Amino acid sequence: MVAMEAVRRLLALRHRGRAEDLPAVMAHAAPLLDAESATVLLIDYGQLTLCPLQGTVPGDAAPQPVDGTAAGRCFTTAREAYEEGHLWLPLLHGAERLGVLGLGVKELPPEAARHDLEVISALVAELIASRRFYGDAVEHTRRRLPMQLAAEIIWNQLPPLTCAVDGTVVAAVLEPCYDVGGDAFDYAVNGDVLHVGLFDTVGHGISASALTTLTLNTYRNARRSGLSLTDTCRSIDKWIRAQYPGSFVTALLAELDTTTGRYRRISAGHPAELMLRDGGELPALPTPTALPLGLGHMIERPPRVVEQQLAPGDTLVLYTDGVTESRDAAGNQFGPERLADFMLTALHAGLTPPEIMRRLIHTIVAYEQGELRDDATAAMLQWRH
């Protein structure tokens, strides 16, 4: 009953209150949860640090690195983590990892009490997700550096980084997170079909982000209008050519039947996806099967759709060339082989898809000595029907 009173106080924020009001509500609710303190930490855009939600009283909580801390272990595994005096619970909105809830406790609560606390953490995550657009507290919390306008435009266009539906998971990453302009991804699950698009726009900065915005929204309009993959490709190509003559976007446009595992896609001048099965790599699908979007008028034949029957557990990695063409100090490219090795090692270690993608992008950044020459975007698709 005491925990229910904490729920009531949190639910009061549904109709009034902002995300930045959550820290105060949690602090007052902590005694109801047999805790001395309760703090909300959100993951930053670089996915390196868990930061106290704006509105937290200074001194009540400190940023926690993801690597090497109990809070970070909770975030990376999406499971509770306990250290002397602190219980950490993941803040999950669907499959999206928002951060962690930290409770100051004298000892590890019994299992039944921890189940109640899981409900509290789920409610906190829902409130963060629903309140975030009514103010800028969540954005201020997540930003460790000033965000360039081009990146602001792109991030406002993107879906959550992670989605899981009936055993099928999509997890994506985008870097450099504060200055991206030309790369983007999108997905949607409609009935039994997962739609995925990965885009790499020529150029950078505001002009590239404007073209990317048109591309994303044309893709969504075609999808929501019920167009086939081929007609979707043609529609995007037409609008790019009409609005940005001479520009182009490479893309992978894909559909997966989540019931049967039938995978279909068009490669519009884009690198082929990496396909993994049973600890090994499958032969790459043909690429390209169409000219880059915006240049389709140069040939008469229609975009070609290729198909692959997936097996349960198969993993696909869609990526832009900024991933494989990143270079080390000696000028050596990261390359598809290193990408495959990284993915197979991570899968063998049992890491979750969003954690694999987080570590992948940090590996790419480290490979280029901390500064990417090009945008790097990747999306992992895993089918486990």
N, C-alpha and C positions, 0 to 999 in steps of 0.2 A: 504493500500500500504506500510505503514511503517513496519507492521508486516511481509509483504512479503519479505522485504529486510533482516529481521532477518532470515527468512527461507532460503534465498539465501546464507547467510553467513554460516549457519549450513550445508547446502547441499554441500558446498565447501569441507567439511571434508570427503565426501564420497570417493573421489579419492586420497586425500592426508590428512595427519594428523593422530593423535593418539587419544586415549581416553583422555589422559592427556592434550590435546589441547582444549578440550571442555570448561573448566572453563574460559580460556581467551576469547574464542569466545563469550561465554554467557555474560561475563562481558562487552564486547564491544557492544553486542547486546541489553543490558538492556535498554538504552535510547530509542531504537526503539520500545520497548514494554511498554513505559511509566512507567518504573521501575528504581529505583535508583541503584539496584543491582540485580544480578541473580546468584544463587549458586546451585550446583548439589551435593546432598547427597546420598550416596549409603548405603544399609543395610549391616551390618556386618554378618559374617557367623553364629554367635549365634542368630541373629535376635533380638538383644537388643538395638543396637545403630545405628543411621544414621550418616555416616561419610563423611566429605568433600572429593570429588574426588581428587585424587592426581593431582597436577597441580594447585590447588586453592592457591592463594596468602595467606601466613600465616596471620591470623587476619581477613581475609575477611569472614570466616565462622567458626562456632564451631560445634563439634559433638552434636547431639540432641538425648537424650534418646527416645526410642519408647514410653515408658509409661509416661504419664503425660505431653506431649508437643503437640502443634498444629501440628508440623511436624510429630510426631508419630501418631496422629489421622488421618492425611492424609494418611500415609502409611498403617495403619491397616484397614481403611475403603475403601481405593482406591478411595477416593473422595477429592475434594479440601477442604482446611481448611484455615480459615482466622483468624488472630489475629492482634491486632493493629500494623500496619506498615509492616505486612508480609502476603503474599499469598503463600500457599503451594499447589503444584499440584503433583499428583502421577506420577511416572515414571513406565509405564507398557509396558512390551514386551510380547504381547499376554495377557495371564492372569498372567504372572510372575511379581511379584513386585520387581523392582530393587532398588527403593528408592524414593526420592522426589526432585522436583525442587522448590527452594525458590526464591520468587521475593520480593524485598523491594519496597513497594508501599505507597503512601501517604493516599490512601483510597481504599476501595474495588472497583475494576473496574466494569463497567456495564456488564450485562450478555453477550452481543454480543462480547465484548472484551475478556471475560473469555473463550468463545468458541474458539476464535483464540489462546489463550494461551494454551488451551488443545491440539491444533494441534502442537504447539511448543514443549510441554512436550512429546507428542508422538514421535515427530521427534528426540528429545534428547535421549529418551529411545532406539529408533532404532539404533541411532549412537553408543550408549554405547554397545549395544548387538553386533553390527557388528564390532566395533573396538577393543573389549576386547581381542581378541586372537592375535592381532598384537603387543602386549606389555603386561607388567605386572601391569599397573597402577590400573586397576580394582581390581586385586587380592591384591595388596598392600593396597588398600583402605579398602577392606572388612575384612582383617585379623587383629584381635586385639591381637592375640597370635601367636607364631611360630607354623606352621602346621607340624605334623609328616609326614614322607615319606609315610607311609601306608595310611594315610588319603588323602594325595596329589594324590596318585594313584586312590583311589576310587572316589573322587570328579571329577577327570578328566574323569571318565567313565559314570557319571550320566547325565540323561536328566534334563531339568529345573524342579524345584520343583512343578510347577503348570502348568496344561494344561486344556483348556476349549474348547470344540467343540460341537456346536449345543445342548447346554443344558446339556451336560455331562461334569463333572469336575473331575479331578484327582489332589490331592494336597498331597505332601509327606514331611516328615521331617526325618533328620538323625542326631543322637547325640551319642557320643561326637563329635562335628564337626571337632575338630582339631586332634583327635587321633583315629578316627574310622578305622576299618580294615576288619571286618567280615561281616557287613551288607550292603545290597544294594537293589535298586529297579530299575525297568525299565518299560516303557510303550511306546505304539505307537498306533496311530489311523490310520487305513488303511480302506478306504471306510466306511462301517457301523460298523466295528468291532474295539473295543478298546481292545488291548492286555495289560495285566498288569502282572508283575512278581515281587515277593518280596522274597529275599534270605537272609539266615542266615548261614554263613560259620563257621565251627568248627575252633576254635583257634582265634588268634589275631595277629596283627602286619603284617610284610611284607609277611610271608608265607600265612596268611589268605587273604590278599589283592590280592596276585597273584592268588590264587584259585578263589576268587570272580571275578577277571578280566576274567579268563577263563570261568566261569559260565555265566557272563553277555554276553560275546561275542558269546558263543555257543548258548545261548538263542536267540540272535538277528539273528544269522546265520540261525537257524532253522525257526524262524518266517519269515525271508525274503526269505527263500526257499519254503515257503508255506506249511510247515509241520503242521499236526494236533497237538492238545494239547498232545495227547498220544505219538506221534512220537517225539515231541519236548522234552518231559520228558525223553524219551529213549535216545535221542541224547545227552542231557546234562549229563545224567547218564553215558553213554558210555565214553565220553571224560574225565570226572572227574576220573573215574576208571582207564583209560589208563594213564593219566598224573599224578594223585595224588592217587595212590592206598592206600587204608586204610582211606582216608579222605572222608568227606561227607558234603553236604549242604542241609539244610531243605529249603523248598520253597513252595510258593503258585503260581501256574501258572493259569491265568484266562483269559477269553475272555467274553466281553459283546457286544451283538448286540445292538447298540445305537438306532436302529429304533424300535425294538420289546421289549427290556428290558430282553432278554434271557441271563442269566448269567451261564457260565460253568467254572468249575475249577477242578484242581488236587491239593491235599494237599500231598506233599512229606515230611511226618514226621513233618509237621508244624502246629502251632495252627490254629484253625478255625477262619475265619474272623468274626467280629462283624456285625450283620445285624439289621438295625434300620428302623422302619416304623411307621409313625403317632404317634410319641412321645413314642414309646415302642420298645422292643427288640424282634426280631423274633428268633425262635429256630435255634440253630447253625447247619450248614451243617455237614455231617459226616467227621471226620478227625481221622487219616490220611487215604488217599486212595491210597497211594504208600509209599514205603520206601524212606528215604532220598536219594537225588541224589548222586550217587557214590556207593550205596549199593543195587541197584535194582536187581543185579544178584543173590541175596540171596533167592529170591522167583520167581516162574515161572509165576504167574499171572500178566497180564499187569496192568499198572496204571489205576485207575478207575476215570472216569470223572463224577462229580455230577452236577446237574443243579438246578437252582432256577429262577422262573419268577419274575422279579422285577416289582414294581408298581411305577408310577411317584412320585418322591420325595424320594425314598428309598436311604439310605446311607449305604455303606459298609466300614468297617475299617479293613484293613489288617495290621498286626503288627508282629514284632518279639518278642520273649519271654523276651527280655530286657525291654519291656514296662510293661508287667504284672508282671514280677518277680522282679522288683525293690522293694527295702525294705526301710522302715523308720528306725529311730534309735532304735526302739523296735524290729525290725526284721519282721514286718508285711509286707506282699507283697501288692503291689498296686492292683493287681488282676483284672480279667475281669469285676467284678461288678463295681469297681470304674471307670474303663475305660468307661463302658456303661453309668454310671451316668454323668461323665464329658461330654461325647458326647451329650447326650440328653439335658443337661443344655445349652450347647453351641449352639446347633441347635435351641432350643427354644428362645434363646437370639437373633437369627437372624445373628450370625456372619458368615462371608464368610468362605469357606473351607480352604483357606491358613491361615487365621487368627486362625481358630480352631486348625489347626495342629501346628501353632507356639505356641499357648498357651498350647496345650497338652504337647509338649516336655519340655516346661519350668516347667510345673506342675510335670512331671516325675523327672526332675533334682532336683527340690526343695524337692520332696518326699525323694530322696536319699541324702539330705543335700548337694547338689551341686556337687557331684562326683558320676558318674554312675559306677556300678560294671561291666556292660556289655553294649555292643552297643544297642541302642534303635532306631528302625526304624518303621515308620507307614505311611501308604498311605490311604487316604480317597477317596472313589469313590462315586459320587453322580449322580444319573440318574434322569433327569427332562424332559424327552421327552413329 
